[in-house]
Amino acid sequence: MFFAKLHPLIVHFPVGLLVSGALFELYGRVAREEVAEVAGRFNVRLGFWCALPVLVVGFLGMLSLENTEKFQKFLGNHLLAAFSTVLFFLLALLVSRYGRGRFQIVYYFFLGLGLFSVLATGFFGGELVHRFGVSTPNFIN
């Protein structure tokens, strides 16, 4: 149960980095503001690397939960969205690294998908905590 309680405490840092990074980078690209684009790119990369240990902690926390029948659908959607988030941002970083400008539209496509999937992950995670009380003191195993 330790990891289930730790996950909601540490997840907000990479979520903030990924969301702000994607938004800054998209804004910087559209508005042609290089500083915003560079700051966004930095946040996306740092957020991706910070998300990996949070994903592991969340997965370990999920394994420690019992009586998941009442929130199983939300847990499954949260897990799917979390893995999708990491996959989309990984693909964006790989395209950025090895595409060298030839596949910019693909990079921004994966960046947008990553942004929407991190928001979906947060929605389902918030529902688990606030609607079902998962990992809160009143949660009964």
N, C-alpha and C positions, 0 to 999 in steps of 0.2 A: 504494500500500500504506500510505501515511501515514495516510489517513483510516480504514482498516481497523484500524490499531493505536490511533488516537486514540479511536475510538468507545467501546470498552470502558472506557476511562479516565474518560470524562466522563458516561457514561450513568447512573451510580448516583445522582447528585444529583437529577435530576428523578424518577427512579423512587422514591427515598425520599420525596420531597415528595408525589408523587401517592398512594402507598400510605398514608403516614401521614395525609395530608390527608383522603382518603376515609374512612379508619377513624375519625379524630377527628370528622369531620363527621357520620358515621352514628351514632357513639356519642353525640355531643352531642345529636343529635336524639332518639334513643331515651331517653337518661337525662335529657333536659331540662337539659343543662348548656351554657349559652350560651357560656361561655369556650372549651370544647372545640370547639363548633360553629364559632365565629368563627376559631379557630386552624386548624381543618381547612379552612375555606373559603379562608383565606389561603394555606395550603400547596398546595391544589389549583390555585389560580390561578397562583401562582408556578411550581409544577411544570409546568403546561401551557405557560407561556411559555418555560421552560427546556428543555422537551422538543422544541420546534420546531427549534432549531439542532442538537440531538443527532440528530434524525431526518434532517436534511440530511446531517450528517457520516456517519451510518450508511449512508445511501443511496449517497453518494459512495464510501465504503469498500467497499460491496458491488460497485459497478461495477469496482473495481480487483482483485477476486479472480479468480483463474484456477483451473482444475481443481475446479470446484464439483460435479461429478457425484456424488461420494460423500456430500455433505451437502446436496444441492439441495433435498430435501424439508424439512429443518429450516430452511434459509435462506428458503424460500418461506413456511413457517409463521411464522417470526420476522418477516418483512416484513409479512405480512397482519395479524398481531397488533399490530405497531407502528402501522400506519396505522389500525387499528381503535381502538387506544388514543387516538390523537390525535382521531379522529372522535368517539368517545363523550364524551370530556372537552370537546371543542368544543361538542357538542350540549348537554351539561349546562350549560356556561357561557352559551350562548345562551338556554336556557330560564330560567336564573336571572336573566339580565339583562332579558329581554323578557317573561317570564311573570308577573313581579311577584306571586308567591305563588299564582296560580291553578293552576299546573301543578307543584306541589311534588312530587307522586308521580312525575311524569315526570322531574323533576330527579334525584331519588334513584334512579330506575331507571337513568338514564344514568350516574350516579355509580357504581352497583354494577357495571354492565357495563364501565365504564372500569377499575375496580379489578381485575376478573377478567381483562380483556384485558392490563393492564400486567403482571400476574403470569404470564400465558401468554407474553408477549413475553420476560420475564426467563428463563422456563424454556427456551425455544428458543434464546435468546442464550447462556445458560449451556451448553447442549448443544453449540452451535457452538464455543465456546471450550474447554470441558473435554473433550468427547468427541472432537472433530475437530481441535482445536488451531488453529482459525482465529485469525489475528492474534497468534499467539504466536511467539517466536523460532524454534521448531522447525518452523513451518509453511512448507512448500515451495510456491512458486508453481507 
